[in-house]
Amino acid sequence: MSWLTYACQHLPGVTVIAVGGELDATNQSRLDEFIRECRQRPGDHLVFDFAEVQFMDSAGLRLLLSTYTYSRQHGGSVRLAALQSMPARLVEITRIGEHLPVYPTLQDALTAALTPPEPPHRRPLTGNGGPGAA
């Protein structure tokens, strides 16, 4: 069995889950259980600190995607931080980064998680050619 470590830290507005070792099919269920215990609410904003993860297989990727899906369904978010070369390559070739934002450092991911999204830009009504225009 591959070794895996994990720790949880609750910060105002975001929960950081630090993972270390090798995330694979032999241990992803333990991490899944830990994530469920660590969450304070289903819609938490989660940041995974992968600075110490040297290896991740498709089971680890599937866990991240299911965590992302669950979080999004409940108004939360998931971000990845400090990916090492092998996990970063897996995220790149599978194009998971199109759904799970990846940040070079934990601090960058925390800043993004705590920055409110900008409201959508709306074009002003001009009266030119709109409904009811003469």
N, C-alpha and C positions, 0 to 999 in steps of 0.2 A: 504494500500500500504506500502511496506517495505521502509525504509529509505536507501538512498545510496548517498554517496558523492564521488566526483572525482575531480582531479586536474591534470594539465599537465605541464611538465617542459621540455623544449628543451635544451639539452646539446649537445656539439659538438659530432656528430656521433650517437647519440641515443636520443630517446624521452621516458621520464618516465611518465607513467600514474598511479597515486596513486589513489586507490579505497578504500572506507571504507563503512562499513555497511553490508547490506544483498543484494546480487546480485541474483535476481530471475526473474521469468516470468513477474512480475509486473513492473519491471524497467529496464530490460536489453536493451530495445529499446532506452531508454534515454542514456545509456552508449554507445551503438553502434553509435548513432548520435554524441556523444561527441568525440569518437575515430576518426570518420571521419573528424570532425572539427579540431582536434588536430594534425592529420597527416600533415606533410609538403609536403611529397611526398609518392606515393603508396609504394615505396620500403624502407620506413623508418625502422630502427631497433627499435623495441618497447620493453620496459621493463614494465611489470605490477607489481606495488608494492601493494601486497595484505596484508600488515601487519595489516591493520584495517578491513579486511573482515572476519566477523564471520560466515557467511552462504553463500553458493552458491548452486543453484539447477542446473538441466540439461539445463535450458535456458541460464544460465551464462556460463556453459561449452560449449554449442553450439556457443555462441558469441565468446569465446576465440578461438575455432577451426576455425570459419569462418574468424576471424581476422588473425590467423596463415596462413590459406590457401591463403588469399588475399596477405599477405605480402610476402610469399614464391614465389607466381606467379610473383611478381614484384621485386624480388631480395632482399627482406628484411628478417627480422627475428622477432620472438616473444619469449620473455623469461618471466617466472614467478618468483617473488621473495617474500620471507617472508610469505609463506602460513601459515595460522593458522590451527589448528587441523582438523576442519570440512572440509574446502575446500581441504586441503591436502589429507584427506581420500578419497574424491570424485575423485581427480586426480589419486590417487593410484589405487583404485578399477576399474576405467575405463581405466587405463593404458594410459591415455593421456600424462603422463610424458615421454612416449617413443617418442612423437612428439614435445611436448612443454617442453623445458628444464626448470627445476625447481631448484632454488638456495635458500639456507637458508637465505641469506641476500640480500638487495638491492645492496650493494657494490659488492658482488660476481657476481650478474647478470650484473652489469655495466661493471665490469672487463672482463667478458666473451664476452659481446656484443662489446667491444672495442678492443678485441684481434683478430688480423686477423687469419683466419684459416690457419693451416699448409698445405703446398702444399702436394699433394699425393706423396708417396714414389714410386720411379720407380726403377725397378731392372736394373742394368747395362747390356748392351748387351755384351755377352761373346764369341759369335761365336761357342759355343758348342751346336750342335744339332738344331740350329735355321734354318730359311729358307735359303736355298742355301748352307747348310753345307755339306761338303764332307765326 
